[in-house]
């Protein structure tokens, strides 16, 4: 059973010595998500322009890229200390953003289709790595008890950034174009790097794990440990399956909305504006969920309950698509059922399920926090995108339509609720894992 957190100490969300680090973590995550969501609508309009039947090729290229980079990251954390690896990851992506600027501003360097493909793949890789590294870093500097109190609060920062990003794009895309948005994104990531450096100094002096042996040293081991852990460790297998099921919901909804957008809007600006509106509404819902539900529920009931509520609500909104006479017809305001399903399931996924899921990693060894978690959040995630998109094309060929895909997603949500509950009970019922203790012992 999950321990009770109604005592006086746990009731104080942020305790005295934590304020500085929480503020830095808040700013860090805000900048990371704002940087991503500034450029995400550009990627979305590219996918809508080609239609969801082409998504498997985009996803396959992204999966191969993440599969190649995951061992590289594993090798970095095996050889270099945390204070080096984490900033280097962000500096790499900052340099890439500046590298894209001439490709968008100078004609002839790449064809529009080639640029769209490269940019889609890069943004997809960028998103997974910068967020995964953030949560690995958080799990490494906060204890399990702190994660339940503070992760819902810190997650609000990401949502604030995710709301700010598309709002900026919506306001600026008609005025300044794409290239200046890349510079805005790079500037936000630069602020995140400063936060990383300052958080590392705080953790060395005041962090809950500062007395652990080699708490920020190079982890050692092989660059392929993260991929091996997915198959060898029962906890990591469960986390991989949980993420694949959640990805099944997200990818199906994403493809259905991409089809709707491509069929409804005839130009890139309209598609970009629609994508930004969907992001803005979903991310606002995420923020409201984090502020009102997750910050209260996670410390008291534990991650299993939070994951289960997300899954059950997702089943409910997917049922709207299953039973709607026309899932593309406006249902609430101008939004059709397919868009509502995406908005609600995504809003609760990031508002409830993600803080809960990442809190589970605070009880496992450092090798899993960095290598295993990164492998799941990058390579496994993009493998799921590819497999699900290919499966959707196959099912379309035998006559499965929008309602059928929504029904399959609802089944995935039900299974995710069961697995999330069991993983939470297993981890909550064990002591924090030490160097010689696995997460599932």
Beta strands, then each sheet from edge to edge (+ up, - down):
strand 1: 330-332
strand 2: 335-336
sheet 1: 1+ 2-
end
